[in-house]
Amino acid sequence: MDPIYPVQTVDEAYHACHPDLALEAGDPRYIPLTSVRGGFDLPVTITNHH
């Protein structure tokens, strides 16, 4: 069963978002969450270690 938007439950949100699939470059749904994750920035961390 396809979810009806907007979804009403966490389970419906999980299935509507397909969290196991990466977003493609430029996807308008991308939201940078680094600031709310404590400032960890993986690309900068990787660059600084090489």
N, C-alpha and C positions, 0 to 999 in steps of 0.2 A: 504494500500500500504506500503510495507516494504521500509525503507530508503535505498538509494544507498550510499555506503561508499566511500570516506568520505562524510559526510553530508554537505549540503550547507547553511542551515538556522538554526536559533535557534530552531524553531519548530521541524525540523527534528532531531536535537540533543536531544531535550527533549524526543521525542518518541523513539529514538535509545537507550537512556541510561536507560529508565525505572526508573526515579528518585523516584518513589513511592515504589520500591522494594529495600530492604537493600542488600548490598553486603555480600556474605558469607565470613567466615574467610579465609584469605589467598588469596582472589581474587586479581589477578595481576592488576586490574584496580584501586585499592584503592590508593589514594594519600593523605597523611596527609597534611591538610591545616591550621593547628593551627597557624603556624607562620604568615600567611597572614590574619588571622582572629583576630589579635590583641593579640595572646598569650593565649586565653581562652582554657584551657584543662579540659574538663568535667570530665574524670576519676580522675584527681588530685583534682579538686574542690570537688567532691563527697567524696573522701577519706579524705580530710582535714576537712570536716564538720561532720564526724562521729567519 
